[in-house]
Amino acid sequence: MQGTRHKASLGRYFEDFAVGDVYEHFPGRTITEADNIQFSLLTMNQHPMHCDHAFAAKSEFGKPLVNSGLTLAIVLGMTVADVSGKAIANLGWKEIQLVAPVHPGDTVYAESEVLEKRASQSRPTQGIVTVRTTGKKADGTVFMTFVRSALVPKRGHGVEDKL
């Protein structure tokens, strides 16, 4: 018996994006205390709100906060399979808003809406896609938003097409 061969693919080509489309990224991620401390140490962020329970207990939050650099990295990572898996380059992030606290033990999810797409004027086989990504906790609380743009190949012009 002969089956059909399926090649896994990551991301989308420029033609696959449509303004207004929303991608609900999956799976979510529960952020642990170990994640928070290791990331803070790795990035040399010594703020006691991330690693000192006694200090954090006296704050208005009453417990440690997850390092915002970590939440940004996790949410950004969640978008790769849908938004930038085929990207040639990230072109930038802007309007990063941190609107609610995230604590160790919170589970986070993300979604991205396509705001704009345009063909590159200087690179005819590529285009620029801009999305707004929203990070939400499991209870629906929005904790982060940002806008980013990526340079994406048109169909037939990605690295994957050359393999």
Helices and strands as residue ranges (DSSP letters): G 14-16, E 22-30, H 33-42, H 53-57, H 68-79, I 80-84, E 89-98, E 107-119, E 126-137, E 142-153, G 159-162
